[in-house]
């Protein structure tokens, strides 16, 4: 018996616990033939994907970083930095019901509900939230890759566990697409007081919001032929018209909107007058760390980059 997460678009079937929402692992009997006999691997079935193991940050973080990032932060008695998400399956609610998978009752009084991924980010261990991101991206890729992009024939899933859709006619293999994006925390001393400041912007993509408006970091897609550092320089200049120095990579995060790999950077303001790209931003400015506007939620790489700067300045 194996287990599966259940999805409806970017919401996950969860159960309410004293520590918050936690994704259900629904019992799912995988095909024994598919596991033992390559000739018996079933045809492509829309709505069910295999997820790889997602490792805890303890596999690559130094001990001092783990301590600082996770002090007093546990989920279901498992420290965030030490939680590894085992390999499992993910399927859509439609697939589960069509294949008669036993599902928990979803009702107001049941303690079970479909919870948006963005909401779960604030409380789940990093490895588990990354695995849910993996599931959302694979299910969307699967739904969007039902025909060959070269000859338009219906595709089938590759055998032997390879993550690819294969065209039986022209043999083209289509793999899940990962779109690299840079996101940059830019700092400078306040010209009047010397207090540390960070550049934050209100993006049109946040949509219509109630006050206070949410501000975030400058971010954008990496273009063909660019290095990551080049993308940082270009995106920042395009969006706010300033120059940078001391550009350095910090960390990354898979982000399923739509299928991105967010690559987090730090940089220092080197010059230029702030001028916003109006089709992208409605406002941008350098804010003192002691007087920040509303920022992205915990669990996002934007939050982690801002929090890292606050910790370095001795601020909670």
SVG drawing of the C-alpha trace seen along z (x, -y; Angstrom):
<svg xmlns="http://www.w3.org/2000/svg" viewBox="-20 -63 51 71">
<polyline fill="none" stroke="black" stroke-width="0.4" points="0.0,0.0 1.3,-3.4 0.0,-6.9 -1.0,-10.0 -1.8,-13.6 -5.1,-14.8 -5.3,-18.1 -7.9,-20.4 -6.0,-22.9 -3.5,-24.4 -5.4,-23.4 -4.5,-20.3 -6.7,-18.0 -5.8,-18.6 -6.8,-17.6 -7.0,-20.1 -4.5,-19.4 -3.7,-21.3 -0.6,-22.7 -2.6,-23.7 -3.5,-22.1 -1.6,-19.0 -1.9,-17.3 -3.7,-14.0 -1.8,-10.9 -4.6,-8.8 -4.0,-5.1 -3.4,-4.3 -2.7,-0.7 -0.2,-1.1 -0.2,1.4 2.0,4.4 2.4,5.1 3.8,1.6 6.3,2.0 7.6,5.4 7.1,5.7 8.0,2.9 5.7,4.4 2.7,4.0 3.3,0.3 -0.2,-1.3 -0.9,-3.9 -0.7,-7.6 -3.4,-8.4 -4.2,-12.1 -4.3,-13.2 -1.8,-11.0 2.0,-11.5 4.9,-10.1 6.7,-12.4 10.4,-12.2 11.7,-12.4 12.2,-16.0 15.1,-16.5 15.2,-18.6 17.4,-21.7 19.6,-19.9 21.2,-18.1 22.9,-21.3 22.6,-24.0 25.3,-24.7 24.4,-24.0 24.4,-27.7 22.0,-28.5 19.7,-25.7 19.6,-27.0 18.9,-30.6 16.3,-29.8 14.3,-27.3 14.5,-28.4 11.2,-27.7 9.7,-26.5 8.3,-23.0 5.5,-21.4 3.8,-18.3 6.8,-17.9 9.2,-17.7 11.8,-20.5 11.4,-22.2 15.1,-21.9 15.1,-18.1 11.8,-17.0 12.3,-15.0 9.3,-14.2 9.4,-10.6 8.6,-9.7 4.8,-9.3 2.1,-10.0 -0.1,-13.0 -3.5,-12.9 -6.3,-15.2 -9.6,-14.9 -11.3,-14.0 -8.8,-11.1 -9.3,-9.8 -13.1,-9.7 -13.0,-8.2 -10.7,-5.4 -12.7,-4.8 -9.9,-5.9 -11.2,-6.0 -11.2,-9.6 -11.9,-11.3 -15.1,-13.2 -14.8,-16.8 -17.3,-18.8 -17.4,-21.8 -17.7,-19.6 -15.2,-17.0 -12.0,-18.9 -11.0,-18.1 -10.7,-20.8 -8.9,-21.7 -6.4,-24.4 -4.5,-26.7 -0.8,-26.0 0.1,-29.6 -1.7,-29.3 0.2,-26.0 3.5,-27.6 3.4,-29.5 3.4,-26.4 4.7,-23.3 8.3,-22.1 10.3,-23.3 10.7,-19.8 7.0,-19.1 6.0,-22.4 8.6,-21.8 7.1,-18.4 3.6,-19.9 5.0,-22.4 6.5,-19.5 3.0,-17.9 1.2,-21.0 3.8,-21.6 3.7,-18.0 -0.1,-17.7 -0.3,-21.0 2.5,-19.8 0.7,-16.5 -2.6,-18.3 -0.9,-20.7 1.2,-18.0 -1.3,-15.6 -0.2,-16.2 3.1,-16.3 4.3,-19.9 6.0,-18.8 3.4,-16.7 0.3,-17.0 -0.1,-13.3 -1.5,-12.1 1.4,-11.3 2.0,-8.6 4.0,-8.5 7.6,-7.3 8.3,-3.8 10.8,-2.9 9.8,-5.8 11.2,-8.6 9.5,-11.9 8.6,-12.5 5.7,-12.4 6.6,-10.5 5.1,-10.9 4.5,-7.4 4.6,-8.9 7.8,-11.0 9.4,-9.9 9.7,-13.4 10.2,-13.5 8.7,-16.3 10.0,-17.0 8.6,-19.1 9.6,-22.7 11.4,-24.6 11.5,-28.4 14.4,-30.1 13.5,-33.4 15.8,-35.7 14.6,-37.6 16.8,-40.2 17.0,-41.9 18.8,-45.2 20.1,-47.2 21.8,-50.5 22.4,-52.8 19.8,-55.6 21.5,-58.7 20.3,-60.9 20.6,-58.6 22.8,-55.7 20.2,-53.1 20.0,-50.1 17.3,-50.2 15.9,-47.6 14.3,-48.3 10.7,-47.1 8.1,-47.4 4.3,-47.0 3.7,-44.9 0.7,-45.0 0.6,-41.2 -0.5,-41.4 -3.8,-42.7 -6.4,-44.9 -5.6,-44.7 -7.0,-46.2 -4.8,-48.5 -2.1,-48.1 -0.6,-47.2 1.8,-44.3 5.4,-45.1 7.9,-42.6 11.3,-42.3 12.4,-42.9 12.0,-39.6 11.9,-38.4 12.5,-35.6 16.0,-34.7 16.3,-35.3 17.9,-33.0 21.7,-33.5 21.9,-35.3 23.8,-34.3 21.9,-34.6 23.9,-37.7 23.2,-39.3 19.5,-38.7 19.7,-40.4 21.4,-43.5 19.0,-43.7 15.7,-43.1 16.6,-45.6 17.6,-48.3 14.5,-47.6 12.1,-47.8 13.6,-50.6 16.5,-52.1 19.3,-51.6 22.7,-50.0 24.0,-47.3 27.2,-46.0 28.2,-43.0 25.7,-40.6 25.7,-37.2 23.5,-34.1 21.7,-33.1 19.2,-30.3 16.4,-28.9 12.8,-27.8 10.6,-25.9 7.5,-28.0 4.4,-26.5 3.1,-29.8 3.3,-28.6 6.4,-26.4 9.3,-28.5 12.6,-28.0 13.1,-31.2 16.8,-32.0 17.4,-34.4 20.1,-37.0 21.4,-39.8 22.9,-43.0 24.0,-46.5 22.7,-49.7 25.5,-51.4 23.8,-54.4 20.9,-55.7 17.6,-57.5 14.6,-55.3 12.3,-55.3 9.6,-52.5 8.6,-50.5 4.9,-51.5 3.5,-48.4 5.1,-46.2 5.1,-48.3 2.9,-51.0 5.5,-52.1 9.0,-51.3 11.2,-52.9 13.9,-52.2 12.4,-51.5 14.2,-51.6 14.3,-48.1 12.6,-49.5 9.6,-50.8 8.7,-48.1 5.4,-47.9 3.5,-44.7 5.8,-42.0 5.2,-38.5 4.2,-35.8 6.5,-33.4 7.4,-30.4 8.2,-32.5 11.8,-33.1 11.1,-36.9 10.3,-36.6 13.4,-34.6 15.7,-37.1 14.2,-40.0 14.3,-38.1 18.0,-37.2 18.8,-41.0 16.8,-41.8 18.6,-39.1 22.0,-40.5 20.9,-43.9 19.9,-42.4 16.1,-42.9 13.4,-40.3"/>
</svg>
